[in-house]
Amino acid sequence: MKEIEITVSEVLKRNPFNKAKIAAGKNGLNRKIKWSHILEVKEIELFVNGGELILTTGINLQRDAKKQFEYVKKLIDLNTACLCIELGSSIKSIPSDVLVLAEENNYPIIIFEETVKFVEITQDLHTLIINRHHQLITDLDRLSTEFNKLSLQSNGILKILQELHHYFQHPSFFIGNEEEPYYYPSDQKESEYIIRTYLEEKNFDPGEKGYISIQHQTFIMVPVRVFEQIWGYIFLKAGEFLTRDFYLLVLDRAAIAISQILLRYRTLEERKQNIEEELVRTLLSGKTVEEEQYRSLFPIHYPQTSCRIICWSRNKIMHAGRSHWNEAKIQISMLLRSLFQKSGFHPIISVRPHEIISIVFIPPIFSKEVEQSKWEQLANSFFKIDSAYFPSHLFFGISSIFTEISSSKKGYEEAMSVLSLKQKKLISSHFFDEIGIYRLLLPLQKSGELKNYISSYLEKIIAHDSKHDSQLLKTLAVYLQCNGSKKESAERLYVVRQTLYHRIEKLESLLGKDFMEPANRLAIETAIQAYNLENSSEQEQKVEVV
């Protein structure tokens, strides 16, 4: 890569400069030369673009030290590469203040003490520059072909980064929508983290490309686009830059090759997602599944692996166009799959506009404690997902463990039961295993017997509250919660004890003096929970215990 750049140091080694001497600016010999120019005029701004090697006899500067100083300063300000002066007929020597100025700015001043043919110098340099540009074009074509070949190989993204590093001799990175890191060489993990953090802060134009500075490190960044959407960024750490255009041209070719890989990955993911959707819907409909047909979706240890069903309810149904919904569906499934796999689970995912369902296989090596810990970590991860896909108030429910995939329909019903209870604010746990008394009450509610049960134990109290606008039902719930402690009950109800005693007497008259006996108490407490379940859609009727 370094051979493509033409520097002052390299030019000084060429034949036309055999007798040249460096008068000042030795520390600037690494300055890049883009062209050469003979300047014998005063209005140099009209003829200079930057990066030129300037040749002059100084015919317009003779015997005027001030003009010489201004001339050199102007060349420095215009970012020319260096100044070559032929001493003799026009200028006998260079003033010391000019040499000091050049030294301070690391600007090389080269002198010829003998007459030289500027035309030979320009011809030699221009030939060299043109040949180097031809080399750039050749390299660009070769790299483009190589990138396309690598895109068809396994682990193509990393191989493309290796090729970039081999050519530029600088670390290269690809940061995509997935959390999987891609960088080369392998000792650049810290830099990859710095870049990823920079992107997550999103304090830049998403379509931007060019040089950026991150924590005192300079990178060139190019977005990777697929169908006008940005799917990631290529970064190249750089020290001394080539021309901006060449860097961007090479990285643009690499970005196109990586976009082809990402699109291929996405196509495979879509096919897999469609098969998973089909499997989940078949299982939830209760139909028999030919397991051999879906063998590729199951984990290695199946059928020894147990599983759970997890469901998310999307209260706000997505009404995006078909293409946007398909894109969102794949994004959600890929994101969830990544989270599950990081925790050691194997998911089969179905994403629908109003709900997300996943059959989650649990590794046989997981103990109950390990599995519980993994689910807690996952729950925290779910709440950190982009709110566009997972609003912060999103509910999810997890079924009990089952060993037969044919039990998926039952697992789905369990997970949906948890969702329903969480939405009604009756429980806080995500697990069907932890819903307690509701495991008995939900089947009764489904059969229609729950209202009869509530009426058997609470009808008189509910009627009394309705008629007299009293709070006997709430008092009963609190009194039971406090295990019959009158002092604690009064405090929690914010009433004086005399009022509480009066209410308890009324409860005894309606329920019987033995309502605190163990069997009766259990039945009444169950009836209160049933009442909350049945009336939870009407929050003002729910018996809340502080």
C-alpha positions, 0 to 999 in steps of 0.5 A: 500500500505504501508503494502507491503513495508518492512522497518527497522522500521518494522523489529525492531518490530519483535521478533528476534530484541526484544533486539536490540538497535539503535546505529546510523541512527535513521532518516533512519529507513524508508529505504526499506529492500529487503533481508537479508545477513550474511557478514563475508568477506572483498570483500562485493561488490561480495555479495551485490546488494542493499537494504539488511539488513547486519548481521555480528559479525565483525570477520574480523574487530576486533581491526581495527578502520580504516577498520571498518570505510571503511567497513561501508562507503562501505555498505552505498555506496552500498545502503544497508538498514542497518547494524546489529552487534553482539557485544562481541567476535569480536567487543566490541564497535563501534568507534565514527567516524563510528557512526558519519558517519552513522548518517550523512548518515541516515544509521541505525546501530543496535547492539545486546549486547547479542548473537543472532542466525543469522539463525533465523533472516534471516529465519524470514525476508526471510519468511516475504519478500517472503510473501510480494512478494506473496502479490504483485503478488496477488494484481497485479492480483486483480488490473488487474481484477478490471481494466478490470471490470472498463473499461466496466463501464461508465466513466471507465477512471476516475474509474480506476484512482480512483482505482489507488489512492485508492491502492497507496494513491497518485494522478493519472492522464490520459492525452490523445490526447483529451483536456478533463482532467482526474485526481483523486482526484478532487483537482489536477487540477493544477498538471494536467495542469503542466503535460499537459504543460510538454507533450506539450513541448515534450522534452522527448522520447514519448515511455519513461516510468519510473520516471520523475521530473516536477517542483520539483514534482516526477511522474511515467509515463507510455504510453497508446498504441493502435496498437503500437501508443501512445494515452495518458499517465498515471501519478502517483504522488509519494512520497516514491517509491516501487520497480520500477518494481511493479509500472510499472506493475500496471500502465501497467495493468491500461494502457491496460484497458484504451487503451481498453476504448479508442479503444471502443470510437474510434470505436464508433467515426468511426461509427458516422463519417461514418453516418455523412459523408453519411448525408453530402454527401446526402444533398450536392447532393440535395437529400431528407433526411429522417430526422428520420434516422439521428435524433441522429445526430441533436441537441436537439432543432432541427428543431428550430435551424438555421445553417451555412456551413463551408468549408476548402479547403486542397490544398495538397491532402493527399495520405496516405495509407488507414489506415493512412488516416482513422486515420487522418480523425477521429483525424481531426473530433474529434478535430473539434468537440471538438472545436465547442462544446466548443463554444456551436455549434453542428457540423456534419462533413465530412472529405475528402482528399481535403476538410472538410465540416461541418454543424454547428447548432447554439443554439437558445439562441445565439444573433447575437453578441454572435454568431459572437464572438464565430466564431471569437474565433473559427477562432483563434483556427483553426489557432492553430491546428497542421499544419499536419492537418491544414496548417497555410495558410489553407482557410475556408469559412462560409455560410450565416445562413439558417433554413432548413437543405435541404438548405445545398447545397446552403450553401455549394456553398456559403462557397465555394464562400468565399473560392474562393474569399479568395484564390484569395486575393479579400476578408479577411472575412470568411463570405458569409454575408460580401463579398459585391458586389461579391454576385452580381458578382458571379452569373453573372460570373457563367452565363457567363455575367460578361465578357460582363459587364466588356467589356461594361465599361472597354473595351476601357481602357483595350485596351488602356493599352494593346496597349500603356503599360499605367496604365489607369485602375489602375489610374481609380481604385485609383481615384475612391477609393480616391473619386476624390481627385487629390492630394491623387490619385497622392500620392498613384500612386507615380506620379506628378499631371501633369501626373495625370491630363493628365491621367484623361483627357484621361479617360474622352475621353474614358469614357465620362466627366460624368464618375464621376456622381453617377450612372456612377461611381457605374457602373464603380466601379462594373466593376473594381471589376468584372475585378479583379474577372475575372482575379484574377488567373493572379495576374499581371492583377489584379488592386491593390489599395494601 
